[in-house]
Amino acid sequence: MSMKLKLVTPPASEPITLTSVKDHLRLDLSYLNDDRVLSSLITAARAYVEEYLGRALVTQTWDLWLDGWPYDNRPAKSHIDIPLPPLQSVTSLTYWDVDSTEYTLTEGTEFTVDTESLIGRIVLDYDESWPTEQLHPNNPIKIRFVAGYLDTSSLPVSVDGVPAPIKHAMRLLIGHWHASRMAVGVDQMHDIPFGVKAILGPYRVQRWWI
């Protein structure tokens, strides 16, 4: 079963602040010369960590395109795993038949959304089954979902804020890049310090399959 991901709405903020990075680097807050570089490094570090962990760190919206409904050998599976945990919500589940007619499944009637599991899921309701119409040959199923941690200090939600070790790993990575302005240096023939991956290891998720 093949799938494709397309970013719809990128993060509106980063999981760590410029102030916290400058504090980590022991830079005076009044020193502004590197602010633009540091801001770009924060974004780059977040993108690297998301890719390495297989997670979304801050709220973002994605479209997941599938070629068909999930099956495990012959029996139909009762759920669809959603990538980039933690899953916040599923906005819509839409599909098109061979004649390009659009249909939308209804949450709470035909399926429920599991946001509590490590890998969020769309789960068929009791006595429901996946649609049987012949699907369009090109990207017939689209799932729009919102993923990423939330800041629980201001929002009363069940999704945890970005874990402190992940934020610390980002600051270590930014410090490494800030000190080494080239991809590979004479004295450091590696692209990322080992300590970053050691910190991130417990938060890495297995690549998922439909």
PyMOL commands that set and color helices and strands:
alter all, ss='L'
color gray80, all
select helices_A, chain A and resi 18-24+35-53+164-179+194-203
alter helices_A, ss='H'
color red, helices_A
select strands_A, chain A and resi 3-9+60-66+79-81+87-96+102-105+111-114+121-124+141-147
alter strands_A, ss='S'
color yellow, strands_A
deselect
rebuild
show_as cartoon
